[in-house]
Amino acid sequence: TSSGMIIQRKSSDTFRKSGLTPSCGPTRGGTLVTISGVRDVREILIAGRTAALYASTELSVVASSPTTDSEGLAAVDVRMAGSALITLPDLNFEYVAPMSVSLIQPTHASSKGGAIITLIGTGFTTTCGLVPVVSFGSNHGNLRTTAVISSTMMRVQAPPNTPGSTDLTISNEGQEIHKQDGGIRRSRSEEHTSELQSPL
């Protein structure tokens, strides 16, 4: 493994009803993952690295995904009291690139809303079945028209807001990017656009 440990894994049909939520997170780690269908857990490895245990119930455990060097699917191994390390069958945690934003176009929009804002960056994933939520101040962008074009591009329709600078926040599966005071500037003109001067 990448951590240099030698791991003896055993697979078992006992865990066919196990669940993993969410099933993906950024390579920088820190995603709180709930594994159901397990009890009395002593150790969890994701991608061969130890996941810190946070909480447990009779049939589930919460752990924090460790950092990793690469994107892709990773095996999830669990060791319960008195057992060897067991690989959960058919359950993988997928590491994705952390979210980042390098460009917002346009950065000026009408306070009436309706403008289509394009975000360029990384980590705009829908792997977990969720579309990233983009907020303009306290108002969410139109969720029905938010579209993830690729992992590096997404578009969202801006909601109505008061004129002036507006904070921009993008969140997805525990990740959050916040652009304070100036991510998008509202004006009464519907034709004024400009490039982002300072990336997130």
Salt bridges, closest charged atoms under 4 A:
ASP13 OD1 - ARG16 NE 3.18
ASP40 OD1 - ARG42 NH1 2.52
GLU43 OE1 - ARG79 NE 3.21
ASP69 OD2 - ARG49 NH2 3.06
ASP77 OD2 - ARG9 NE 2.58
ASP90 OD2 - ARG16 NH1 2.67
ASP167 OD2 - HIS178 NE2 3.71
GLU190 OE2 - LYS112 NZ 3.84
